[in-house]
Amino acid sequence: MIRPLVLIAAVTLAALPATASAQTIRASRLRVRFKMKVEAWDEATGRFKGLWPFQKQEELLAFKRTAGKVAISDGGLTLSQKSRVALRELSFKTETMVAFEVFRSGDGAGLGVDVIGVGERRSGRTVLLNWILEKGAEPTEGIAKLELGVVTGRGALKPASLPLGQWVPVRVSLNGGVLRVVVGQRRHESAWTAAGFGLSFRTANTGAIRLRNLSVDGHVLPASMRKLLRSAEAARTPAGAKPRPARKATLGHAIGQMVKEEKIEVRLRRFPEMPWEKKARIAREKAAKARLRKQEAEARRRGRRLGKPFKIPTFDLPDRGGGGDPWPASILTRDETAYKALRTAHAYVMRRKGSLARPQLNFAERQDPRCAFVPYLRGLLCLQERERTQARSWFRKAIEKQKRFAVAWRALGIMYYEDGEIEEALQCFIKARSADPKDPWNGAYLAFVTLIRGDLKKATNYVRAAKRKRPKSKALNALEAQMNRLRARPKWPITHRARNKRYLVESNIGGGLVDRVAEALNRYRAFLEQQFPLPAETRTPSRLWIFDAEEEYLSFTDTLASRAESTLGVYHPTIKTLLLFQSLDADKTRAVLFHEAFHQYLDIAISNAPLWFNEGNAEYWGITTFDADGKPTIGGLQKGRLATLRLSMANHAKLVGLKKLMTMSRGRFMNRRRASFHYAQSWALVHWLRHGEDDRAKELFADYTKVLLATNNGHKAWNATFAALDTQTVRQMESQFEAYVKAMF
């Protein structure tokens, strides 16, 4: 999955004006949907006056909870500790006042009110009420400091206090470019340059906060009111239906559950009964039956002598126990002593005790060099110690000794997938399923990789076959549900459509939006075809869906292998569709549009490009700007990415080496702590390889691109180009690249 984590500078396309409403919004509709009090509403001007008293559960449809627990009780909205809640999409313009009352019920309770700017990045304030913030801590994403209880950037310190057990009025107003925040008798004013503002609330780590009587008097952005209604409609649970599951029920969550269930079954696999064990078992059973007959005869004699009914004693025969399917005897050994060592080593490996497992494995290997289970266990030990190259080698050796070793094929396929080699992973899973068709996890992994390659029909058949063998598996049920969602279209009716040679844009948003987006994308695709030609062509136009409600957008992005909740757009390779959430910030919408459009363009030729190449080029080409005559400007600087590099390097973070970055696995690249840095360095590396002074590096990059487009394999492209360099040359290139990055600061 291509997950955008970008903060791209604005591109100079023609401004996208506000879109027309597809349906007239009446005040009565707001009252019915949110059970709120609406005194005034004018859709043309955005004039709005309303009140959320927080007395009915339907009022919560206007709010989006992202953390903690939120409920309406005791005549107010109760926010438990570590809660986050925000008004869905609703944004306010100038000459607007938002007021509410706050109640603190415990000593540790605190409230943060985020006033978030609309139309400008990293603009806003955070009002801290009875909340001491640690010095240097970042209050929230996109918000900066603290100044007597109002955050305007980094620093700290003294928040506005809240009396215990009292309702305290809070007012936030925007008028004449000045933002005013009033808490009780305390007032704060600051300049405000954003087009509007939105509100969200969060509570401290301890205690609970209550809110009531949230009123709005002023002007809202009409488009945001439309988005509020559509998002609430998408999130609404019909009467009598079960509540919707938490947002974690994504494809990524289903895959994680599948890996967990598969590992448990592998741990519980039984060792088959070997011939010497069978002989010993039969002898034990014969001895047990002989003892039982002797005890039965003795009981009869006692009963006759005493004239009482006798009770025949019972005897439980020994049971092997265990669970799951047995390991196939073909991968084990026929040597009794080696077999015992193998079972002992397996127990140690499952307990992650490699130092105790290795002597047993060495002994088993000396006794039976042909045993395939020994290299398989060695591969698991290498994985536990994060030695991935050696683990691959051991799994291959296990397969060489036993071609139909399904679990080893599966383990190797998982490693290929994690390293981004999808075609190799696919072949491994096919062979695993052929070797053991009864094991449902071979079909499940095959379904997942087939889904990534874009064959939804085959993937659905594979997962249904696996589900028949494990009908109660939560992972397989969740995986099938995600595939069924992909087979459906958006829930909204497509009322606006624009088509040209290269793109088909569909949406339910009017105002000529689809025509402008289709025109912009057509020009951008034509530009890419000249500057970044591909060896393949597509005869059908690429598809784009523009969503107006966040819940509808997330229902599709949840079917990606990774979450996309913090994005405005994403390319979905399975359905070959670019998904765009129409934000009120036009700059962000256009920037994400070009970034994701490059992913869609590259997918025409190669389905699994290395992440550094895919994301680095998407960042590089996505910032392209066009003047009024359509002339492009190439190679602009990504200010957001430069800021990430500057901050990280100031904190003594080192740039990732060329080989490590270019061959990095998908999991490591998308690591939450390092992903932003990897994105930034990938963009900087592409920029250096195209604009730097090292001609040899430019030639290698051009050759790397040609091999990659021809083979669809990042490792082959690396081996054919940069891998041929000696260590000293690589270090010189890395030094030149680091100097180039610092010169851009």
C-alpha atoms as one frame of an Amber mdcrd trajectory, in Angstrom:
protein
   0.000   0.000   0.000   1.237   3.492  -0.772   0.606   5.498   2.299   1.056
   9.324   1.929   2.637  11.015   4.921   3.370  14.202   3.039   3.235  17.868
   3.873   3.680  19.245   0.370   4.041  22.921  -0.432   1.130  24.395  -2.364
   1.125  24.109  -6.144   0.046  26.990  -8.304  -2.946  25.539 -10.081  -6.034
  27.614 -10.634  -7.856  27.932  -7.349 -10.686  25.494  -6.834 -13.692  27.569
  -5.731 -16.197  26.404  -3.191 -18.380  23.610  -4.487 -22.100  23.925  -4.837
 -24.338  21.999  -2.544 -25.905  18.889  -4.039 -28.890  19.271  -1.765 -30.400
  22.267   0.018 -29.647  22.277   3.733 -32.599  23.464   5.779 -32.643  24.352
   9.467 -35.242  21.653  10.076 -32.819  19.078   8.707 -30.187  20.133  11.237
 -32.704  19.945  14.080 -33.849  16.453  13.093 -30.380  15.050  12.489 -28.583
  16.446  15.562 -31.474  17.155  17.979 -30.009  20.623  18.433 -31.574  24.063
  18.684 -31.223  26.091  15.482 -32.337  29.715  15.714 -30.910  30.913  12.396
 -29.428  29.351   9.268 -28.806  30.903   5.845 -27.120  28.541   3.410 -26.184
  31.307   0.980 -24.187  33.411   3.479 -23.354  30.752   6.057 -25.096  32.696
   8.851 -25.707  30.234  11.666 -26.928  30.401  15.223 -27.401  27.130  17.076
 -26.971  25.333  20.373 -25.905  21.828  21.414 -27.250  21.482  24.963 -25.818
  17.920  25.222 -28.996  16.260  26.464 -29.598  13.630  23.726 -27.319  11.002
  22.195 -28.116  12.140  18.641 -26.177  15.332  19.323 -22.958  13.284  19.271
 -23.397  12.658  15.527 -21.970  16.135  15.001 -18.766  15.119  16.779 -15.948
  12.731  15.918 -14.286  10.818  18.751 -10.670   9.819  18.105  -9.629   8.605
  21.578 -11.032   7.764  25.005 -14.686   7.601  26.009 -17.332  10.248  25.368
 -20.933  10.103  26.579 -23.898  12.349  27.354 -24.861  12.085  31.016 -25.881
  14.315  33.936 -26.997  17.083  31.603 -23.707  17.441  29.758 -21.039  15.867
  27.595 -18.660  13.824  29.736 -15.097  13.335  28.460 -13.124  10.658  30.282
  -9.376  10.821  30.730  -7.240  10.859  27.555 -10.282  11.624  25.373 -10.274
  13.505  22.065 -13.380  14.772  20.315 -13.901  17.317  17.541 -16.718  18.887
  15.581 -17.010  16.912  12.334 -15.763  19.043   9.447 -17.565  22.169  10.729
 -15.453  25.298  10.297 -16.253  28.880  11.310 -15.533  32.124   9.470 -14.875
  35.617  10.773 -17.381  37.411  13.006 -18.200  34.203  14.834 -18.348  33.376
  18.527 -18.363  29.876  19.982 -19.277  29.558  23.662 -19.592  26.641  26.072
 -19.388  25.802  29.767 -16.793  23.575  31.442 -17.096  21.615  34.697 -14.082
  20.075  36.477 -15.033  17.194  38.744 -11.604  16.045  39.981  -8.240  17.443
  41.050  -6.340  16.006  38.080  -8.917  16.893  35.432  -7.788  19.228  32.655
  -9.098  20.324  29.256  -7.310  21.357  26.084  -9.332  23.291  23.495  -7.633
  23.231  20.084  -8.557  26.180  17.870  -7.357  24.924  14.488  -6.831  27.208
  11.516  -8.499  26.514   8.170  -6.568  27.168   4.969  -3.142  27.568   6.601
  -0.880  24.828   7.864   0.347  24.848  11.439  -1.837  27.764  12.424  -3.910
  27.678  15.561  -4.024  27.964  19.331  -4.531  25.530  22.147  -6.287  26.787
  25.271  -5.158  24.799  28.315  -7.584  24.768  31.212  -6.215  23.390  34.484
  -3.609  21.457  32.506   0.112  21.756  33.217   2.082  20.939  30.085   5.631
  19.629  30.342   8.164  22.074  29.006   8.970  21.454  25.339   6.019  19.135
  24.806   4.083  19.562  21.573   0.410  20.130  22.445  -1.089  18.747  19.262
  -0.327  18.216  15.599  -0.339  21.415  13.613  -0.560  23.611  16.726   2.307
  25.462  18.191   3.261  27.097  21.806   1.994  28.083  25.106   1.591  31.522
  26.553  -0.346  31.921  29.793  -2.690  29.093  28.978  -2.899  29.696  25.236
  -0.601  27.645  23.045   1.082  29.419  20.123   4.317  27.360  19.687   6.828
  25.442  21.805   7.541  26.633  25.321   5.321  26.430  28.318   3.725  27.191
  30.858   1.051  28.391  33.153  -2.461  27.386  32.084  -5.708  29.057  32.996
  -7.112  27.515  36.166 -10.561  25.995  36.582 -12.300  26.038  39.972 -13.369
  22.639  41.236 -17.067  21.775  41.084 -18.208  24.916  39.194 -19.427  25.586
  35.671 -17.021  28.042  34.000 -17.982  29.888  30.780 -15.524  29.830  27.858
 -15.834  31.966  24.716 -13.810  31.762  21.490 -14.470  34.492  18.920 -12.908
  35.623  15.642 -13.488  39.176  14.481 -11.442  41.545  12.345  -8.428  39.237
  12.174  -8.236  38.926  15.964  -8.858  35.702  17.840 -10.181  36.236  21.382
 -10.357  33.558  24.039 -12.160  34.346  27.306 -12.115  31.896  30.237 -14.104
  33.253  33.144 -12.496  36.646  33.743  -9.304  35.796  31.896  -8.814  37.093
  28.328  -6.310  36.362  25.565  -6.075  38.059  22.151  -3.831  37.261  19.201
  -3.651  37.975  15.485  -5.335  35.409  13.234  -4.555  35.100   9.525  -6.304
  31.818   8.654  -9.552  31.817   6.675 -11.455  30.302   9.585 -11.150  27.934
  12.508 -12.375  24.596  13.805 -12.646  23.230  17.344 -11.582  20.036  19.063
 -11.379  19.049  22.720  -9.059  16.732  24.636  -8.645  15.848  28.280  -5.589
  15.288  30.462  -4.271  11.911  31.580  -6.311  11.912  34.776  -9.811  12.973
  35.734 -12.910  13.740  33.659 -14.345  16.951  32.216 -17.956  17.861  31.402
 -19.188  20.297  28.737 -22.621  21.763  28.152 -24.434  24.420  26.103 -22.054
  24.609  23.142 -23.402  27.535  21.127 -22.355  29.025  17.791 -23.314  32.540
  16.730 -21.846  33.833  13.484 -20.859  32.377  10.145 -19.773  28.915   9.075
 -18.275  27.767   5.802 -21.320  26.414   3.895 -19.244  23.587   2.412 -18.270
  22.494   5.919 -21.947  22.294   6.957 -22.601  20.015   3.978 -19.627  17.861
   4.974 -20.879  17.736   8.551 -24.236  16.346   7.456 -22.760  13.781   5.072
 -20.167  12.571   7.585 -22.819  12.246  10.274 -25.054  10.319   7.873 -22.221
   7.936   7.003 -21.411   7.394  10.700 -25.031   6.969  11.806 -26.130   3.538
  13.055 -29.664   2.654  11.852 -32.311   1.961  14.471 -32.195  -1.633  15.664
 -28.771  -2.267  14.102 -25.698  -3.224  16.041 -23.192  -0.427  16.775 -20.461
  -0.097  14.187 -17.128  -1.732  15.035 -14.154   0.376  16.054 -12.040   1.865
  13.275  -9.302  -0.721  13.923 -11.244  -3.272  11.786  -9.121  -2.462   8.726
  -7.326  -4.710   6.275  -4.120  -4.130   8.210  -5.847  -5.264  11.394  -7.191
  -8.374   9.615  -3.704  -9.248   8.368  -2.247  -8.762  11.853  -4.904 -11.060
  13.283  -4.176 -13.602  10.554  -0.447 -13.618  11.381  -1.271 -14.057  15.068
  -3.649 -16.986  14.487  -1.215 -18.679  12.101   1.644 -18.420  14.615  -0.507
 -19.930  17.353  -1.398 -22.903  15.153   2.255 -23.448  14.240   3.202 -23.423
  17.935   0.493 -25.996  18.714   1.440 -28.403  15.925   1.923 -31.963  17.186
   4.893 -34.146  16.413   3.759 -37.353  14.666   4.136 -40.714  16.337   7.354
 -42.343  15.189   7.764 -46.169  14.871   9.724 -46.564  18.106   7.144 -44.431
  19.934   4.348 -46.585  18.561   6.114 -49.744  19.743   6.602 -48.310  23.228
   2.985 -47.112  23.333   1.646 -50.573  22.434   3.807 -52.131  25.165   2.503
 -49.639  27.735  -1.080 -50.258  26.707  -0.608 -54.054  26.989   0.875 -53.681
  30.467  -1.982 -51.360  31.481  -4.609 -53.817  30.231  -2.896 -56.690  32.095
  -2.965 -54.698  35.328  -6.609 -53.867  34.719  -7.527 -57.565  34.272  -5.613
 -58.521  37.444  -7.390 -55.799  39.473 -10.764 -56.862  38.059 -10.204 -60.522
  39.103  -9.141 -59.459  42.599 -12.265 -57.312  42.955 -14.512 -60.216  41.987
 -12.908 -62.519  44.598 -13.386 -59.890  47.334 -17.001 -59.367  46.358 -17.846
 -63.074  46.565 -16.091 -63.440  49.915 -17.865 -60.452  51.525 -21.238 -60.987
  49.823 -21.281 -57.408  48.479 -21.487 -56.058  44.930 -17.982 -55.384  43.660
 -16.778 -52.285  41.784 -14.429 -52.852  38.879 -11.573 -50.318  38.980 -11.038
 -48.077  35.932  -7.732 -47.205  34.323  -7.077 -44.317  31.917  -4.797 -45.295
  29.061  -2.023 -42.779  28.278  -2.969 -40.009  25.809  -0.506 -38.162  23.563
  -2.418 -34.867  23.845  -1.363 -31.845  21.777  -3.380 -29.763  19.336  -3.403
 -28.709  15.724  -2.255 -30.623  12.665   0.851 -32.845  13.020   4.167 -31.968
  11.409   4.667 -34.134   8.295   7.022 -37.028   9.008   8.900 -36.297   5.762
  10.536 -33.169   7.218  11.638 -34.913  10.422  14.153 -37.655  11.117  13.955
 -41.431  11.526  16.812 -41.441  14.014  15.475 -41.826  17.568  18.167 -39.785
  19.355  18.067 -37.031  16.702  14.283 -36.952  16.969  14.408 -36.380  20.727
  16.957 -33.573  20.259  14.761 -32.062  17.549  11.706 -31.943  19.794  13.753
 -30.377  22.589  15.187 -27.764  20.197  11.700 -26.949  18.900  10.475 -26.304
  22.456  13.420 -23.962  23.105  12.872 -22.075  19.821   9.197 -21.534  20.666
  10.334 -20.086  24.010  12.890 -17.853  22.215  15.844 -19.533  23.961  18.317
 -19.755  21.112  21.365 -20.500  23.261  19.692 -23.685  24.522  18.249 -24.673
  21.140  21.485 -24.543  19.114  23.331 -27.450  20.844  20.282 -29.646  20.290
  20.092 -28.622  16.632  23.809 -29.306  16.140  23.400 -32.793  17.614  20.326
 -33.553  15.495  22.124 -32.372  12.359  25.122 -34.628  13.069  22.834 -37.604
  13.583  20.755 -36.949  10.445  22.187 -34.383   7.962  19.182 -34.847   5.639
  16.604 -33.601   8.170  14.786 -30.515   6.756  13.395 -29.438  10.116  16.841
 -28.400  11.445  17.460 -25.546   8.922  13.842 -24.446   9.343  14.329 -24.013
  13.093  17.642 -22.253  12.464  15.780 -19.829  10.195  13.275 -19.073  12.962
  16.165 -18.377  15.354  17.689 -15.937  12.848  14.350 -14.153  12.508  14.130
 -13.821  16.290  17.616 -12.269  16.243  16.728 -10.025  13.244  19.253 -11.653
  10.912  16.989 -11.653   7.885  19.574 -12.573   5.244  20.656 -15.681   7.154
  17.014 -16.577   7.858  16.272 -16.563   4.108  19.262 -18.811   3.508  18.157
 -21.348   6.150  14.598 -21.491   4.819  15.944 -22.160   1.323  18.137 -24.967
   2.679  15.105 -26.510   4.380  13.228 -26.424   1.074  16.192 -27.952  -0.791
  16.109 -30.923   1.594  12.331 -31.307   1.353  10.594 -29.717  -1.648   7.110
 -30.095  -0.144   7.902 -28.331   3.141   4.820 -26.044   3.110   5.558 -24.108
   6.321   9.092 -23.274   5.127   7.695 -22.061   1.773   5.229 -19.895   3.691
   7.904 -18.428   5.976  10.069 -17.589   2.954   7.086 -16.007   1.200   6.368
 -13.797   4.205   9.977 -12.587   4.163   9.781 -11.817   0.429   6.591  -9.829
   1.008   8.094  -7.837   3.894  11.081  -7.007   1.671   8.795  -5.778  -1.109
   9.358  -8.694  -3.522   5.717  -9.432  -4.234   6.184 -11.730  -7.241   8.627
 -13.969  -5.342   6.260 -14.020  -2.355   3.389 -15.031  -4.626   5.333 -17.993
  -6.010   6.273 -19.136  -2.498   2.652 -19.081  -1.329   1.526 -20.957  -4.450
   4.068 -23.706  -3.728   3.093 -23.769  -0.044  -0.565 -24.263  -0.990   0.380
 -26.959  -3.503   2.482 -28.786  -0.889  -0.249 -28.690   1.773  -3.694 -27.764
   0.366  -5.386 -28.635   3.674  -3.601 -25.861   5.587  -5.911 -22.791   5.360
  -3.117 -20.301   6.064  -1.346 -21.106   2.810  -4.497 -20.026   0.962  -4.977
 -17.010   3.253  -1.512 -15.599   2.542  -1.962 -16.343  -1.135  -5.240 -14.388
  -1.048  -3.547 -11.385   0.575  -0.707 -11.180  -1.945  -3.119 -11.731  -4.837
  -5.203  -8.857  -3.477  -2.147  -6.592  -3.438  -1.453  -7.487  -7.069  -4.951
  -6.288  -7.938  -6.757  -9.564  -8.699  -9.746  -9.163  -6.394 -11.719 -12.079
  -7.864  -8.952 -14.644  -7.319  -8.176 -13.293  -3.859 -11.826 -13.662  -2.838
 -11.897 -17.273  -4.023  -8.719 -18.098  -2.096  -9.952 -16.581   1.163 -13.355
 -18.290   0.876 -11.646 -21.656   0.396  -9.502 -21.002   3.484 -12.552 -19.905
   5.456 -14.321 -23.226   4.759 -11.517 -24.951   6.676 -11.523 -22.416   9.532
 -15.078 -20.981   9.586 -14.645 -19.471  13.068 -11.429 -17.619  12.284 -11.827
 -13.922  13.075  -8.944 -13.041  10.743 -10.397 -14.818   7.710 -13.870 -13.379
   8.350 -12.394  -9.864   8.579 -10.317 -10.422   5.434 -13.384 -11.561   3.493
 -15.372  -8.557   4.760 -12.706  -6.145   3.480 -12.716  -7.838   0.073 -16.493
  -7.641  -0.098 -16.245  -3.900   0.615 -13.871  -3.494  -2.316 -16.325  -5.223
  -4.634 -18.867  -2.472  -3.923 -18.925   1.105  -5.171 -19.198   4.194  -2.963
 -22.462   4.476  -1.069 -23.228   7.879  -2.525 -24.810   8.221  -5.993 -22.426
   9.485  -8.673 -24.077  12.690  -9.818 -21.077  14.379 -11.470 -18.645  12.777
 -13.899 -15.826  14.122 -16.081 -13.904  12.040 -18.629 -10.928  12.756 -20.839
  -8.179  10.752 -22.558  -6.323   9.955 -19.340  -8.796  10.254 -16.435 -12.324
   9.461 -15.325 -13.346  11.567 -12.303 -16.534  10.701 -10.381 -18.120  12.405
  -7.397 -21.341  13.664  -5.863 -19.917  17.176  -5.402 -21.108  19.823  -7.795
 -19.814  23.276  -8.673 -17.681  22.101 -11.600 -15.157  20.448  -9.269 -14.831
  17.213 -11.261 -14.177  19.132 -14.494 -11.379  21.203 -12.936  -9.765  18.191
 -11.269  -9.954  16.122 -14.473  -8.345  18.956 -16.438  -5.552  19.388 -13.868
  -4.831  15.661 -13.760  -4.837  15.368 -17.542  -2.218  18.116 -17.785  -0.142
  16.541 -15.002  -0.272  13.062 -16.603   0.782  14.494 -19.975   3.706  16.185
 -18.233   4.758  12.888 -16.564   4.574  11.029 -19.883   7.167  13.440 -21.263
   9.470  13.679 -18.259   9.109  10.157 -16.828   8.090   7.846 -19.706   6.969
   4.302 -18.892   7.473   1.156 -20.991   3.763   0.326 -20.670   0.571   2.121
 -21.661  -3.018   1.952 -20.514  -5.934   2.102 -22.911  -8.558   2.941 -20.317
  -8.607   6.209 -18.355  -7.407   6.091 -14.743 -10.211   6.474 -12.208 -10.609
   8.993  -9.382 -13.381   9.134  -6.768 -13.794  12.378  -4.826 -15.427  11.890
  -1.419 -17.197  14.651   0.436 -17.681  12.778   3.747 -14.788  11.470   5.789
 -16.578   8.303   6.931 -17.272   7.277   3.326 -13.659   7.941   2.394 -12.332
   5.888   5.332 -14.618   2.955   4.497 -12.429   2.441   1.396  -9.047   3.391
   2.844  -9.651   0.835   5.604  -9.284  -1.843   2.914  -5.622  -0.906   2.490
  -2.901  -2.817   4.333  -2.081   0.285   6.402  -4.220   2.983   7.941  -4.920
   6.146   5.953  -6.973   8.048   8.522  -4.575  11.004   8.613  -4.543  11.453
   4.813  -6.556  13.471   2.338  -5.951  11.106  -0.536  -4.523   7.713  -1.398
  -4.092   5.520  -4.442  -5.741   2.117  -4.013  -3.811  -0.353  -6.201  -6.330
  -3.191  -5.816  -9.180  -1.336  -7.490  -6.828   0.890  -9.532  -8.568   3.982
  -8.180  -7.320   7.218  -6.680  -9.415   8.180  -3.634  -9.543  11.840  -2.686
 -11.206  13.450   0.303 -12.178  16.991  -0.633 -10.703  19.119   2.151 -11.606
  22.706   2.895  -7.888  23.461   2.515  -7.502  23.650  -1.277  -3.685  23.735
  -1.087  -3.531  20.438   0.764  -6.051  18.862  -1.591  -4.066  19.784  -4.713
  -0.728  18.741  -3.209  -1.965  15.301  -2.193  -3.701  14.943  -5.567  -0.437
  15.235  -7.533   1.478  13.025  -5.104  -1.045  10.193  -5.356  -1.486  10.680
  -9.099   2.192   9.780  -9.534   1.632   6.506  -7.621  -1.273   5.751  -9.937
   0.839   6.553 -12.992   3.781   4.372 -11.887   1.435   1.466 -11.145   0.705
   1.237 -14.879   4.185  -0.235 -15.403   5.276  -1.726 -12.061   3.061  -2.849
  -9.222   5.653  -3.093  -6.482   8.301  -0.399  -6.737  10.695   0.020  -3.774
   9.189   2.478  -1.332  12.134   4.895  -1.441  11.786   5.111  -5.230   8.002
   5.344  -5.259   7.657   7.872  -2.449  10.776   9.855  -3.350   9.620  10.350
  -6.934   6.033  11.071  -5.840   7.383  13.815  -3.582   9.722  15.115  -6.293
   7.225  15.207  -9.176   4.235  15.999  -6.951   5.556  19.465  -6.139   5.671
  20.446  -9.823   3.969  23.769 -10.483   2.444  25.157 -13.686   2.195  28.799
 -14.683  -0.757  30.418 -16.458   0.538  29.158 -19.823   0.876  25.578 -18.555
   4.687  25.693 -18.384   5.983  23.431 -15.570   8.576  24.241 -12.942  10.548
  21.120 -11.983  12.697  20.365  -8.952  11.162  22.615  -6.321  12.062  22.233
  -2.662   9.804  20.395  -0.273   9.823  22.759   2.694   8.080  20.299   4.960
  10.558  17.534   4.119  13.508  19.892   4.514  12.216  20.867   7.950  12.046
  17.186   8.925  15.631  16.592   7.779  16.905  19.751   9.473  15.266  18.932
  12.787  16.362  15.287  12.741  19.954  16.089  11.806  20.056  18.825  14.439
  19.166  16.113  16.955  22.200  14.102  15.729  20.209  11.722  13.525  22.292
  10.329  10.666  21.127   9.863   7.109  20.356   6.269   6.199  23.035   4.645
   4.035  22.356   4.252   0.317  22.209   0.456   0.375  20.088   0.336   3.503
  17.565   2.855   2.138  17.370   1.379  -1.361  16.899  -2.198  -0.109  14.849
  -1.379   2.996  11.855  -3.608   3.679   8.345  -2.197   3.663   7.932  -2.734
   7.405  11.089  -0.825   8.334  10.426   2.001   5.890   6.917   2.549   7.277
   7.995   2.306  10.918   5.941   4.941  12.767   8.945   6.540  14.434  11.070
   6.756  11.292   8.618   6.896   8.372   8.591  10.692   8.126  12.404  10.765
   8.084  12.507   8.023   5.431  10.034   9.952   3.262  12.108  13.107   3.600
  15.397  11.384   2.773  13.851   9.557  -0.187  12.728  12.875  -1.676  16.147
  14.454  -1.002  17.933  11.458  -2.565  15.859  11.646  -5.760  16.506  15.407
  -5.863  20.273  14.846  -5.516  20.351  12.049  -8.084  18.668  14.393 -10.589
  20.245  17.751  -9.726  23.519  16.877  -7.960  26.981  17.287  -9.461  27.971
  13.603  -9.400  27.506  12.479 -13.038  28.204   8.837 -12.196  25.410   8.827
  -9.603  23.034  10.300 -12.197  23.934   7.576 -14.708  23.487   4.839 -12.118
  20.101   6.250 -11.146  19.003   6.316 -14.792  20.146   2.698 -15.222  18.465
   1.734 -11.933  15.176   3.199 -13.193  15.426   1.323 -16.510  16.129  -2.038
 -14.839  13.357  -1.476 -12.290  10.778  -0.631 -14.958  11.848  -3.669 -16.976
  11.962  -6.237 -14.147   9.593  -4.873 -11.458  12.216  -5.956  -8.912  14.054
  -3.514  -6.680  16.756  -5.990  -5.637  17.623  -6.774  -9.269  17.809  -3.057
 -10.034  20.130  -2.526  -7.063  22.373  -5.476  -7.960  22.653  -4.307 -11.573
  23.710  -0.767 -10.667  24.732   0.572  -7.254  25.773  -2.825  -5.843  28.790
  -2.846  -8.210  30.335   0.166  -6.442  33.180  -0.405  -4.002  32.868   0.680
  -0.384  34.993   3.801  -0.791  32.944   5.083  -3.733  29.691   4.520  -1.829
  31.033   6.485   1.134  32.057   9.345  -1.151  28.570   9.437  -2.650  26.982
   9.412   0.797  29.225  12.317   1.866  28.295  14.300  -1.252  24.616  13.583
  -0.645  24.806  14.747   2.979  26.554  17.970   1.925  23.868  18.516  -0.737
  21.111  18.128   1.851  22.743  20.579   4.255  23.194  23.092   1.427  19.418
  23.035   0.826  18.651  24.071   4.434
